[in-house]
Amino acid sequence: MQKKLLQSYRRHLMLERGLAKNTYGAYLSDVKHFLAYLKDQRLAWATITLQDIHNYTWALHELGITARTISRIHSSLRSFYGYLMLEERIAEDPTALLESPKLGQHLPEVLSTSEIDDIEAAIDMSVPEGRRDKVVFELLYSCGLRVSELCNLKMSDLFLDEGFVRVLGKGDKQRLVPIAGRTINELKLWFLDRNTITPKPGEADYVFLSFRRGKHLSRITVFHNLRMYAERAGITKTISPHTLRHSFATHLLEGGANLRVIQQMLGHERISTTEIYTHLDRSMLREQVLAHFPRNLK
């Protein structure tokens, strides 16, 4: 039923509205994400309310999805439900009173994939800290880690043969995060430099150490270094380590990943204000991230 519905909606966008392939492709992608969300919440597309759409919007906001992207998704949903009204498949349009977020309000910045590449290229690999900072950058972006989670990462948390990292998140809750082969290779190169550092007592198990102090990196150091590399790259946006986490979530969503995958990766207990998603199989989680994250497609 849902497949046929999307096929007929696609024909409507192509033939009756005459939209370009990229435009109707974006509409269809947004609608598919929304229908997957409804399925997870055990809701029917034909009987949802405006509140259900607000809950979905809040779920996107929780994941760090920008106001601009949410505004575009709202446009897609208005188009879809407008089509359903035209075809008399529903009696009321739940998007009739839907208001999109104001683009001018302060929301987290998101970097483009080209800006991500520019920042990485600005890292000076001729100095000892370069290799370390490159992996720090990769983990913050490619795994969506919080800066505190990265600073507290231990060698005993790495399961590189299996392709996972164990992360201790808020409330001391653990989660397994998939790590791509590219990042694993960068970690192994960093270990060669790390072996030249003499850790202070109690610091030997931390993944990221300071060359001068022999202690694990602080949040302030990571914040300062990221700002420095962004400035070298000519990026004027006000960014922080959390910007990379928001960018990760947005790029995964726009790449076609399931919303539950993003929730699991970020360690969010709630995907909306009241509902908690079911457990997601680890193999599916890794497969989704590797398939949809732009950094893994290069």
URKAJO-V531658 format. One record per backbone hydrogen bond with DSSP energy under -0.5 kcal/mol. CO is the residue of the C=O (numbers start at 1). NH is the residue of the N-H. Records with the same first field share a line. If there is no record, write none. Layout:
CO: NH + NH
This chain:
1: 5
2: 6
3: 7
4: 8
5: 9
6: 10
7: 11
8: 12
9: 13
10: 14
11: 15 + 16
12: 16 + 17
13: 19
20: 24
21: 25
22: 26
23: 27
24: 28
25: 29
26: 30
27: 31
28: 32
29: 33
30: 34
31: 35
32: 36
33: 37
34: 38
35: 39
36: 40
37: 41
38: 43
39: 42
44: 47 + 48
49: 53
50: 54
51: 55
52: 56
53: 57
54: 58
55: 59
56: 60
57: 61
58: 62
59: 63
60: 65
61: 64
66: 70
67: 71
68: 72
69: 73
70: 74
71: 75
72: 76
73: 77
74: 78
75: 79
76: 80
77: 81
78: 82
79: 83
80: 84
81: 85
82: 86
83: 87
84: 89 + 90
85: 88
92: 94
93: 96
95: 98
102: 105
105: 107
112: 116
113: 117
114: 118
115: 119
116: 120
117: 121
118: 122
119: 122
120: 123
123: 125
124: 127
127: 130 + 131
128: 132
129: 133
130: 134
131: 135
132: 136
133: 137
134: 138
135: 139
136: 140
137: 141
138: 142
139: 143 + 145
146: 150
147: 151
148: 152
150: 153
153: 207
154: 157
155: 158
157: 159 + 166
159: 163 + 164
163: 179
164: 159
165: 167 + 177
167: 169 + 175
169: 172
170: 173
173: 169
175: 167 + 177
177: 165
180: 184
181: 185
182: 186
183: 187
184: 188
185: 189
186: 190
187: 191
188: 192
189: 192 + 193
190: 193 + 194
191: 195
193: 196
194: 197
197: 199
200: 203
203: 206
205: 155
207: 209
208: 217
210: 214
214: 200
215: 210
218: 222
219: 223
220: 224
221: 225
222: 226
223: 227
224: 228
225: 229
226: 230
227: 231
228: 232
229: 233
230: 235
231: 234
234: 236
237: 239
240: 243 + 244
241: 244 + 245
242: 246
243: 247
244: 248
245: 249
246: 250
247: 251
248: 252
249: 253
250: 254
251: 255
252: 256 + 257
253: 256
258: 261 + 262
259: 263
260: 264
261: 265
262: 266
263: 267 + 268
267: 269
275: 271 + 272
281: 285
282: 286
283: 287
284: 288
285: 289
286: 290
287: 291
288: 292
289: 293
293: 296 + 297
294: 297
